[in-house]
Structure formats: structure tokens, C-alpha cells
Amino acid sequence: MTSLTRQAAVAGRFYPAEPTALKQMINTYLGRCASLTNDPKLKSSPTKVIIVPHAGYIYSGQVAASAFALLAPRRKQIKRVVLLGPAHRVHLKGCALPSSESFETPLGQQVIDKVALRQLSEHSKILISDLPHNEEHSLEVELPFLQLCLDKFELIPLLVGDISPHAMASILEQVWGGDETLIVVSSDLSHYHSYQEAAELDRETCRQIINHNSALTPEQACGSRALNAIAIQAEYHKLQTHQLSYQNSGDTSGNRSRVVGYASFALY
């Protein structure tokens, strides 16, 4: 039997399970982003896409906040969020949408855009299945940020597996929408290199993301398949990409022998 609500799987591990502590942590991160939110280049045009990491908040929360903070001026305008992330636990051909009607976090239930899901389910590369979603963290960790930064919105949660950039771009185009629709891509960068090696690898990956390279590999970014589609869409819709932040887990955990890279970007 299908559950109508997808329960939080990583609350208490990737982020606080207690609502007050969770809000306080996110608001602390957002409060450190004032200089970014006042950047005239970012204020002059609405942000259409943000790219954010998906590790535990103590590792990547501040990097993610630098992108989510840009949403404040549009908190009432954004009515739909297309959330893309890699499937870590289930090998996936194409993409997976859930059959659930909402996703739950400690901050409450987030309603899913059922109309869009019905339309997308007709695409040959989309599977309706709760299995890839049940234990997956790549989408879930972005939801509390969205719930705090936006007013009422509907969610389109897409887990991305093995799919070509152009096929993924065609899916995105179906739900691209206008200023009422925000696209969020959840991706970390390199995994388990030394601090210095990761910094060098990630610098090149960030350069490729900014230049809309649609041939990123999973070794460069675990969300590469969504990022490659975004690169195609960015060229088609004439978007510019601006890097907001970069750190790796060596900056936040102190262990610099095997680190994971995190960056955030805004496309406008």
C-alpha cells in the first residue's frame, strides 16, 4: 500500500529533528549571507535556478544557505519548486517521481504538485516509484531551507539516475515555467580526495558549471546528470551562472585527509 506522505528519513542525522533547533540553525546560516543578498548583480534579476550541496548541515549548510538566502525577495512569488537530486541508494534508469502526495520534515508537510506529476509521468524516461525516494537524502535536506525561505509552494521532487543531458533537459523544459517556478539542483562535488587535491579538482568543476559545460561526470559532481541538463537549459534560456560559495568538509569538520567538496551557484 502506498503511503500518502513520504516520511523524513534523515532528520536527526543530517539536520536537527527538533523544529526549533532546526529553524535556529538555518536562520543562523542565512543570517551570515547579508553581503550576498545585497549584491546588485544578483538583485537586478530574479534567480531561476540554484545549485546547492546536500551533506549534513554541519558540513555544507552554510554553503547551501548562500543560495537559499537569495530567495527572500521572491518568497511570495515562487509557487512551485522543481527539486532535482541524484539517487544514491537505488540504481535508476531515467528519473523517479514518488507516488506520495507530500514530503514531511520536522517543519511540516510539503505538498507535491500532482498536476505536474501526472504530466511528467507520461515521459518515457520517468518512473513513478517511492522506493528510490524512501531513504534518499539528496532532496530531503533541501526541504527545510525551502520551507523557511518561501511561503506556500508545491514541490516536484525528481530523483535523477542514468539519463542523457538532452533527455533530462526535455523533462526540465516541461516544468520550466516562469517566475513562479524555481529550479533547485542538489549536488556535492568531488568525494574523498585530500584537501588540496579536492580544492583543485573542484575549482575546475566550478569553472565548467559557470561555463555551462554539459559533459560533467559523476566523479566531478554526484548530481552531474541534472547539472548537465541545467547547462543545456541555461544556454537555451540565456541564463548567467554566478558562483556564490565554496568549501569542502575539511573546512568544517577539520579532517583534511579525505574530504567532500561543496559549492553553491545562482542562475539568473
Secondary structure as GFF3:
##gff-version 3
##sequence-region A 1 268
A	DSSP	beta_strand	5	6	.	.	.	ID=ss1
A	DSSP	alpha_helix	19	31	.	.	.	ID=ss2
A	DSSP	alpha_helix	34	37	.	.	.	ID=ss3
A	DSSP	alpha_helix	40	43	.	.	.	ID=ss4
A	DSSP	beta_strand	49	52	.	.	.	ID=ss5
A	DSSP	alpha_helix	57	68	.	.	.	ID=ss6
A	DSSP	three_ten_helix	69	74	.	.	.	ID=ss7
A	DSSP	beta_strand	80	86	.	.	.	ID=ss8
A	DSSP	beta_strand	95	97	.	.	.	ID=ss9
A	DSSP	beta_strand	102	105	.	.	.	ID=ss10
A	DSSP	beta_strand	108	111	.	.	.	ID=ss11
A	DSSP	alpha_helix	114	120	.	.	.	ID=ss12
A	DSSP	beta_strand	126	128	.	.	.	ID=ss13
A	DSSP	alpha_helix	131	134	.	.	.	ID=ss14
A	DSSP	three_ten_helix	140	142	.	.	.	ID=ss15
A	DSSP	alpha_helix	143	149	.	.	.	ID=ss16
A	DSSP	beta_strand	154	160	.	.	.	ID=ss17
A	DSSP	alpha_helix	165	174	.	.	.	ID=ss18
A	DSSP	beta_strand	181	186	.	.	.	ID=ss19
A	DSSP	beta_strand	191	193	.	.	.	ID=ss20
A	DSSP	alpha_helix	195	210	.	.	.	ID=ss21
A	DSSP	alpha_helix	224	236	.	.	.	ID=ss22
A	DSSP	beta_strand	241	248	.	.	.	ID=ss23
A	DSSP	alpha_helix	249	253	.	.	.	ID=ss24
A	DSSP	beta_strand	259	267	.	.	.	ID=ss25
###
